[in-house]
Amino acid sequence: MTALKPSNLVKVGIVGKPHGIRGAFFLRGRDEPLAAKIKTMFIGYSLETAHPQKVVELKGQVSAMVVQILGCDSREAAQGLVGQGIWVERDNLAIDENSEFYWSDLIGKPVVDSIGANLGKISEIYRLPGSDVMIVKLIDGRTVDIAMIPAFVAMDFTSASPQIHLTEPADFYLELASSK
């Protein structure tokens, strides 16, 4: 029998390169520290395939957080986890939901242009050095990557907002869309 995953898991990063020879690894893809109180992480290539892992140690600073999990006791074992996603229970994270958001809260939200026309829904979000980028799956099946910056997105939304508003008419974004 498989244990059920909590329904409030939030992706916090990915497994980075190994640290040392005892199975620890760097946590990549974060710009905020994780609380030392985290006792369990779910690690896998997707949330569906992620398995719970007991956290033995979580230390370091944002740019170099190091994680040690139970059962990962060699550099080779840590190397086998590189690139897999890391999820934790939302209750272990502290954010001001009036001014910050989790990417997972935006997935599936409708996206409308500057005049209110529906373009599609957010299917994924990723980070680039200059900004977060949302991938919008358009109504016609194509996708478009839109940088989440004030020039393109009305940044006054919260995780509770019913939709994300863009700053330009649909044609501006449709020209950048990928083919089906």
TORKE-959089 format. One record per residue (C-alpha): residue in one letter; chain; x, y, z; residue number from 1. Coordinates in nm, 4 decimals. Each point is the difference from the previous one (the first is absolute). Example, Ala and Ser with C-alpha at 12.3 -4.5 7.8 and 13.67 -1.06 7.14 Angstrom:
2
koltor: A, lumlum: A, c1: 1.2300, c2: -0.4500, c3: 0.7800, nugu: 1
koltor: S, lumlum: A, c1: 0.1370, c2: 0.3440, c3: -0.0660, nugu: 2
***
This chain:
180
koltor: M, lumlum: A, c1: 0.0000, c2: 0.0000, c3: 0.0000, nugu: 1
koltor: T, lumlum: A, c1: 0.1396, c2: 0.3417, c3: -0.0989, nugu: 2
koltor: A, lumlum: A, c1: -0.0107, c2: 0.2839, c3: 0.2521, nugu: 3
koltor: L, lumlum: A, c1: -0.2070, c2: 0.2979, c3: -0.1117, nugu: 4
koltor: K, lumlum: A, c1: 0.1824, c2: 0.3257, c3: -0.0684, nugu: 5
koltor: P, lumlum: A, c1: -0.1180, c2: 0.3135, c3: 0.1768, nugu: 6
koltor: S, lumlum: A, c1: -0.2120, c2: 0.2169, c3: -0.2294, nugu: 7
koltor: N, lumlum: A, c1: 0.1851, c2: 0.3179, c3: 0.0956, nugu: 8
koltor: L, lumlum: A, c1: 0.3412, c2: -0.0712, c3: -0.1517, nugu: 9
koltor: V, lumlum: A, c1: 0.1927, c2: 0.2880, c3: -0.1581, nugu: 10
koltor: K, lumlum: A, c1: 0.3035, c2: -0.0376, c3: -0.2237, nugu: 11
koltor: V, lumlum: A, c1: 0.2946, c2: 0.1752, c3: 0.1635, nugu: 12
koltor: G, lumlum: A, c1: 0.2829, c2: -0.0855, c3: -0.2371, nugu: 13
koltor: I, lumlum: A, c1: 0.1974, c2: -0.2822, c3: -0.1525, nugu: 14
koltor: V, lumlum: A, c1: 0.2809, c2: -0.2259, c3: 0.1145, nugu: 15
koltor: G, lumlum: A, c1: 0.3307, c2: 0.1592, c3: -0.0971, nugu: 16
koltor: K, lumlum: A, c1: 0.3473, c2: -0.1469, c3: -0.0111, nugu: 17
koltor: P, lumlum: A, c1: 0.1309, c2: -0.2147, c3: 0.2857, nugu: 18
koltor: H, lumlum: A, c1: 0.1711, c2: 0.1680, c3: 0.2958, nugu: 19
koltor: G, lumlum: A, c1: 0.2805, c2: -0.2004, c3: 0.1561, nugu: 20
koltor: I, lumlum: A, c1: 0.0246, c2: -0.3787, c3: 0.0127, nugu: 21
koltor: R, lumlum: A, c1: -0.2800, c2: -0.0909, c3: 0.2451, nugu: 22
koltor: G, lumlum: A, c1: -0.3041, c2: 0.0438, c3: -0.2251, nugu: 23
koltor: A, lumlum: A, c1: -0.0900, c2: 0.3639, c3: 0.0622, nugu: 24
koltor: F, lumlum: A, c1: -0.1040, c2: 0.2167, c3: -0.2953, nugu: 25
koltor: F, lumlum: A, c1: -0.0598, c2: 0.3645, c3: -0.0851, nugu: 26
koltor: L, lumlum: A, c1: -0.3561, c2: 0.1275, c3: -0.0310, nugu: 27
koltor: R, lumlum: A, c1: -0.0327, c2: 0.2012, c3: -0.3232, nugu: 28
koltor: G, lumlum: A, c1: -0.2681, c2: 0.2321, c3: -0.1341, nugu: 29
koltor: R, lumlum: A, c1: -0.0784, c2: 0.1960, c3: 0.3175, nugu: 30
koltor: D, lumlum: A, c1: 0.0434, c2: 0.3633, c3: 0.0890, nugu: 31
koltor: E, lumlum: A, c1: -0.1386, c2: -0.0311, c3: 0.3530, nugu: 32
koltor: P, lumlum: A, c1: 0.1347, c2: -0.2149, c3: 0.2844, nugu: 33
koltor: L, lumlum: A, c1: -0.1868, c2: -0.3082, c3: 0.1181, nugu: 34
koltor: A, lumlum: A, c1: -0.0884, c2: -0.0360, c3: 0.3664, nugu: 35
koltor: A, lumlum: A, c1: 0.2141, c2: -0.2449, c3: 0.1954, nugu: 36
koltor: K, lumlum: A, c1: -0.3244, c2: -0.1484, c3: 0.1397, nugu: 37
koltor: I, lumlum: A, c1: -0.0650, c2: -0.1909, c3: -0.3243, nugu: 38
koltor: K, lumlum: A, c1: 0.0110, c2: -0.3687, c3: 0.0878, nugu: 39
koltor: T, lumlum: A, c1: -0.1268, c2: -0.1533, c3: -0.3251, nugu: 40
koltor: M, lumlum: A, c1: 0.0581, c2: 0.0798, c3: -0.3667, nugu: 41
koltor: F, lumlum: A, c1: -0.1561, c2: -0.1711, c3: -0.2979, nugu: 42
koltor: I, lumlum: A, c1: 0.2556, c2: -0.0650, c3: -0.2751, nugu: 43
koltor: G, lumlum: A, c1: -0.0681, c2: -0.1189, c3: -0.3559, nugu: 44
koltor: Y, lumlum: A, c1: -0.0107, c2: 0.0968, c3: -0.3657, nugu: 45
koltor: S, lumlum: A, c1: -0.3640, c2: 0.1029, c3: 0.0440, nugu: 46
koltor: L, lumlum: A, c1: -0.2340, c2: 0.0446, c3: 0.2934, nugu: 47
koltor: E, lumlum: A, c1: -0.1740, c2: -0.3216, c3: -0.1010, nugu: 48
koltor: T, lumlum: A, c1: 0.3239, c2: -0.2012, c3: 0.0226, nugu: 49
koltor: A, lumlum: A, c1: 0.1492, c2: 0.1803, c3: 0.3016, nugu: 50
koltor: H, lumlum: A, c1: 0.0628, c2: -0.1998, c3: 0.3157, nugu: 51
koltor: P, lumlum: A, c1: 0.0240, c2: 0.1275, c3: 0.3592, nugu: 52
koltor: Q, lumlum: A, c1: 0.3540, c2: 0.0354, c3: 0.1326, nugu: 53
koltor: K, lumlum: A, c1: 0.0916, c2: 0.0686, c3: 0.3625, nugu: 54
koltor: V, lumlum: A, c1: 0.2180, c2: 0.3112, c3: 0.0305, nugu: 55
koltor: V, lumlum: A, c1: 0.3018, c2: -0.0621, c3: 0.2228, nugu: 56
koltor: E, lumlum: A, c1: 0.1541, c2: 0.3429, c3: -0.0469, nugu: 57
koltor: L, lumlum: A, c1: -0.0817, c2: 0.3234, c3: -0.1799, nugu: 58
koltor: K, lumlum: A, c1: 0.2634, c2: 0.2702, c3: 0.0223, nugu: 59
koltor: G, lumlum: A, c1: 0.1660, c2: 0.2846, c3: -0.1810, nugu: 60
koltor: Q, lumlum: A, c1: -0.1095, c2: 0.3217, c3: -0.1609, nugu: 61
koltor: V, lumlum: A, c1: -0.2443, c2: 0.0598, c3: -0.2825, nugu: 62
koltor: S, lumlum: A, c1: 0.2620, c2: -0.0210, c3: -0.2736, nugu: 63
koltor: A, lumlum: A, c1: 0.1550, c2: -0.3151, c3: 0.1457, nugu: 64
koltor: M, lumlum: A, c1: -0.2563, c2: -0.1979, c3: 0.2008, nugu: 65
koltor: V, lumlum: A, c1: 0.1180, c2: -0.3537, c3: 0.0724, nugu: 66
koltor: V, lumlum: A, c1: -0.2417, c2: -0.2874, c3: 0.0653, nugu: 67
koltor: Q, lumlum: A, c1: 0.0739, c2: -0.3389, c3: 0.1532, nugu: 68
koltor: I, lumlum: A, c1: -0.2771, c2: -0.2613, c3: -0.0151, nugu: 69
koltor: L, lumlum: A, c1: -0.0201, c2: -0.3343, c3: 0.1759, nugu: 70
koltor: G, lumlum: A, c1: 0.1300, c2: -0.2865, c3: -0.2129, nugu: 71
koltor: C, lumlum: A, c1: 0.1990, c2: 0.2155, c3: -0.2400, nugu: 72
koltor: D, lumlum: A, c1: 0.3446, c2: -0.0754, c3: 0.1362, nugu: 73
koltor: S, lumlum: A, c1: 0.2428, c2: 0.0328, c3: -0.2900, nugu: 74
koltor: R, lumlum: A, c1: 0.0958, c2: 0.2503, c3: -0.2642, nugu: 75
koltor: E, lumlum: A, c1: -0.1185, c2: -0.2492, c3: -0.2630, nugu: 76
koltor: A, lumlum: A, c1: -0.3433, c2: -0.0283, c3: 0.1618, nugu: 77
koltor: A, lumlum: A, c1: -0.0321, c2: 0.3800, c3: 0.0027, nugu: 78
koltor: Q, lumlum: A, c1: 0.1110, c2: 0.0136, c3: -0.3642, nugu: 79
koltor: G, lumlum: A, c1: -0.2887, c2: -0.2335, c3: -0.0855, nugu: 80
koltor: L, lumlum: A, c1: -0.2483, c2: 0.2585, c3: 0.1316, nugu: 81
koltor: V, lumlum: A, c1: 0.1364, c2: 0.2992, c3: -0.1948, nugu: 82
koltor: G, lumlum: A, c1: -0.2678, c2: 0.1799, c3: -0.2003, nugu: 83
koltor: Q, lumlum: A, c1: -0.2961, c2: -0.1429, c3: 0.1914, nugu: 84
koltor: G, lumlum: A, c1: -0.2575, c2: 0.2356, c3: 0.1481, nugu: 85
koltor: I, lumlum: A, c1: -0.0391, c2: 0.0670, c3: 0.3718, nugu: 86
koltor: W, lumlum: A, c1: -0.3402, c2: 0.0654, c3: 0.1598, nugu: 87
koltor: V, lumlum: A, c1: -0.0848, c2: 0.0850, c3: 0.3614, nugu: 88
koltor: E, lumlum: A, c1: -0.3245, c2: 0.0578, c3: 0.1857, nugu: 89
koltor: R, lumlum: A, c1: -0.1254, c2: 0.3560, c3: -0.0422, nugu: 90
koltor: D, lumlum: A, c1: -0.0315, c2: 0.0425, c3: 0.3783, nugu: 91
koltor: N, lumlum: A, c1: 0.3810, c2: -0.0182, c3: 0.0227, nugu: 92
koltor: L, lumlum: A, c1: 0.0396, c2: 0.3130, c3: -0.2117, nugu: 93
koltor: A, lumlum: A, c1: -0.0572, c2: 0.3544, c3: 0.1129, nugu: 94
koltor: I, lumlum: A, c1: -0.1103, c2: 0.2637, c3: -0.2494, nugu: 95
koltor: D, lumlum: A, c1: -0.2237, c2: 0.3051, c3: 0.0040, nugu: 96
koltor: E, lumlum: A, c1: -0.2797, c2: -0.1199, c3: -0.2280, nugu: 97
koltor: N, lumlum: A, c1: -0.1131, c2: 0.3610, c3: -0.0585, nugu: 98
koltor: S, lumlum: A, c1: 0.3246, c2: 0.0907, c3: -0.1769, nugu: 99
koltor: E, lumlum: A, c1: 0.1603, c2: -0.3340, c3: -0.0913, nugu: 100
koltor: F, lumlum: A, c1: -0.1175, c2: -0.3165, c3: -0.1704, nugu: 101
koltor: Y, lumlum: A, c1: 0.0951, c2: -0.3597, c3: -0.0637, nugu: 102
koltor: W, lumlum: A, c1: 0.0377, c2: -0.0990, c3: -0.3610, nugu: 103
koltor: S, lumlum: A, c1: -0.2261, c2: -0.2963, c3: 0.0669, nugu: 104
koltor: D, lumlum: A, c1: -0.2835, c2: 0.2410, c3: 0.0897, nugu: 105
koltor: L, lumlum: A, c1: 0.0160, c2: 0.1550, c3: -0.3470, nugu: 106
koltor: I, lumlum: A, c1: 0.0034, c2: -0.3201, c3: -0.2062, nugu: 107
koltor: G, lumlum: A, c1: -0.3378, c2: -0.0348, c3: -0.1720, nugu: 108
koltor: K, lumlum: A, c1: -0.1010, c2: 0.3647, c3: 0.0487, nugu: 109
koltor: P, lumlum: A, c1: -0.1584, c2: 0.1722, c3: -0.3000, nugu: 110
koltor: V, lumlum: A, c1: 0.2037, c2: 0.2697, c3: -0.1735, nugu: 111
koltor: V, lumlum: A, c1: -0.1767, c2: 0.2976, c3: -0.1577, nugu: 112
koltor: D, lumlum: A, c1: 0.1392, c2: 0.2778, c3: -0.2179, nugu: 113
koltor: S, lumlum: A, c1: -0.0235, c2: 0.3743, c3: 0.0633, nugu: 114
koltor: I, lumlum: A, c1: -0.3615, c2: 0.0166, c3: -0.1217, nugu: 115
koltor: G, lumlum: A, c1: -0.1149, c2: -0.3092, c3: 0.1883, nugu: 116
koltor: A, lumlum: A, c1: 0.0108, c2: -0.2561, c3: -0.2817, nugu: 117
koltor: N, lumlum: A, c1: 0.0851, c2: -0.3512, c3: 0.1189, nugu: 118
koltor: L, lumlum: A, c1: 0.3312, c2: -0.1275, c3: -0.1427, nugu: 119
koltor: G, lumlum: A, c1: 0.0249, c2: -0.3311, c3: 0.1838, nugu: 120
koltor: K, lumlum: A, c1: 0.1369, c2: -0.1384, c3: 0.3263, nugu: 121
koltor: I, lumlum: A, c1: 0.3378, c2: -0.0120, c3: 0.1719, nugu: 122
koltor: S, lumlum: A, c1: 0.1427, c2: -0.3490, c3: -0.0493, nugu: 123
koltor: E, lumlum: A, c1: 0.3459, c2: 0.0443, c3: 0.1492, nugu: 124
koltor: I, lumlum: A, c1: 0.2340, c2: 0.2580, c3: 0.1544, nugu: 125
koltor: Y, lumlum: A, c1: 0.3785, c2: 0.0011, c3: -0.0095, nugu: 126
koltor: R, lumlum: A, c1: 0.2737, c2: 0.2335, c3: 0.1152, nugu: 127
koltor: L, lumlum: A, c1: 0.2512, c2: 0.1897, c3: -0.2084, nugu: 128
koltor: P, lumlum: A, c1: 0.2643, c2: 0.2305, c3: 0.1478, nugu: 129
koltor: G, lumlum: A, c1: -0.2040, c2: 0.3141, c3: -0.0717, nugu: 130
koltor: S, lumlum: A, c1: -0.3508, c2: -0.1188, c3: 0.0828, nugu: 131
koltor: D, lumlum: A, c1: -0.2432, c2: -0.2837, c3: 0.0406, nugu: 132
koltor: V, lumlum: A, c1: -0.1612, c2: -0.1090, c3: -0.3280, nugu: 133
koltor: M, lumlum: A, c1: -0.3467, c2: -0.1483, c3: -0.0351, nugu: 134
koltor: I, lumlum: A, c1: -0.0907, c2: -0.2353, c3: -0.2816, nugu: 135
koltor: V, lumlum: A, c1: -0.3540, c2: 0.0700, c3: -0.1112, nugu: 136
koltor: K, lumlum: A, c1: -0.1843, c2: -0.2734, c3: -0.1866, nugu: 137
koltor: L, lumlum: A, c1: -0.2121, c2: 0.1970, c3: -0.2420, nugu: 138
koltor: I, lumlum: A, c1: -0.3583, c2: -0.0867, c3: -0.0889, nugu: 139
koltor: D, lumlum: A, c1: 0.1152, c2: -0.1224, c3: -0.3440, nugu: 140
koltor: G, lumlum: A, c1: 0.2509, c2: -0.2438, c3: 0.1580, nugu: 141
koltor: R, lumlum: A, c1: 0.3160, c2: 0.1988, c3: -0.0679, nugu: 142
koltor: T, lumlum: A, c1: 0.2156, c2: 0.1281, c3: 0.2847, nugu: 143
koltor: V, lumlum: A, c1: 0.1679, c2: 0.3314, c3: 0.0709, nugu: 144
koltor: D, lumlum: A, c1: 0.2664, c2: 0.0809, c3: 0.2591, nugu: 145
koltor: I, lumlum: A, c1: -0.0660, c2: 0.3328, c3: 0.1743, nugu: 146
koltor: A, lumlum: A, c1: 0.2490, c2: 0.1611, c3: 0.2365, nugu: 147
koltor: M, lumlum: A, c1: -0.1683, c2: 0.0934, c3: 0.3272, nugu: 148
koltor: I, lumlum: A, c1: 0.1106, c2: 0.3622, c3: -0.0022, nugu: 149
koltor: P, lumlum: A, c1: -0.2103, c2: 0.3198, c3: 0.0158, nugu: 150
koltor: A, lumlum: A, c1: 0.0470, c2: 0.0656, c3: -0.3735, nugu: 151
koltor: F, lumlum: A, c1: -0.2008, c2: -0.3164, c3: -0.0802, nugu: 152
koltor: V, lumlum: A, c1: -0.1953, c2: -0.0980, c3: 0.3134, nugu: 153
koltor: A, lumlum: A, c1: -0.2090, c2: 0.2127, c3: 0.2365, nugu: 154
koltor: M, lumlum: A, c1: 0.1940, c2: -0.0910, c3: 0.3144, nugu: 155
koltor: D, lumlum: A, c1: -0.2749, c2: 0.0931, c3: 0.2476, nugu: 156
koltor: F, lumlum: A, c1: -0.1348, c2: -0.3568, c3: 0.0193, nugu: 157
koltor: T, lumlum: A, c1: 0.0055, c2: -0.2289, c3: 0.3023, nugu: 158
koltor: S, lumlum: A, c1: -0.0265, c2: -0.3778, c3: 0.0195, nugu: 159
koltor: A, lumlum: A, c1: -0.3750, c2: 0.0480, c3: 0.0599, nugu: 160
koltor: S, lumlum: A, c1: -0.0521, c2: 0.2073, c3: -0.3168, nugu: 161
koltor: P, lumlum: A, c1: -0.2421, c2: -0.1753, c3: -0.2376, nugu: 162
koltor: Q, lumlum: A, c1: 0.2142, c2: 0.0787, c3: -0.3078, nugu: 163
koltor: I, lumlum: A, c1: 0.3252, c2: 0.1581, c3: -0.1132, nugu: 164
koltor: H, lumlum: A, c1: -0.0256, c2: 0.3223, c3: -0.2019, nugu: 165
koltor: L, lumlum: A, c1: 0.2464, c2: 0.0863, c3: -0.2751, nugu: 166
koltor: T, lumlum: A, c1: 0.0917, c2: 0.3561, c3: -0.0924, nugu: 167
koltor: E, lumlum: A, c1: -0.0305, c2: -0.0286, c3: -0.3797, nugu: 168
koltor: P, lumlum: A, c1: -0.2697, c2: -0.1173, c3: -0.2446, nugu: 169
koltor: A, lumlum: A, c1: -0.0017, c2: -0.3676, c3: -0.1007, nugu: 170
koltor: D, lumlum: A, c1: 0.1636, c2: 0.0581, c3: -0.3403, nugu: 171
koltor: F, lumlum: A, c1: 0.3214, c2: 0.1102, c3: 0.1693, nugu: 172
koltor: Y, lumlum: A, c1: 0.0387, c2: -0.3386, c3: 0.1728, nugu: 173
koltor: L, lumlum: A, c1: -0.1446, c2: -0.2150, c3: -0.2788, nugu: 174
koltor: E, lumlum: A, c1: 0.2841, c2: 0.1055, c3: -0.2309, nugu: 175
koltor: L, lumlum: A, c1: 0.2401, c2: -0.1689, c3: 0.2430, nugu: 176
koltor: A, lumlum: A, c1: -0.1947, c2: -0.3264, c3: 0.0326, nugu: 177
koltor: S, lumlum: A, c1: 0.1516, c2: -0.3336, c3: -0.0954, nugu: 178
koltor: S, lumlum: A, c1: -0.1629, c2: -0.2198, c3: -0.2596, nugu: 179
koltor: K, lumlum: A, c1: -0.2415, c2: -0.2760, c3: 0.1029, nugu: 180
***
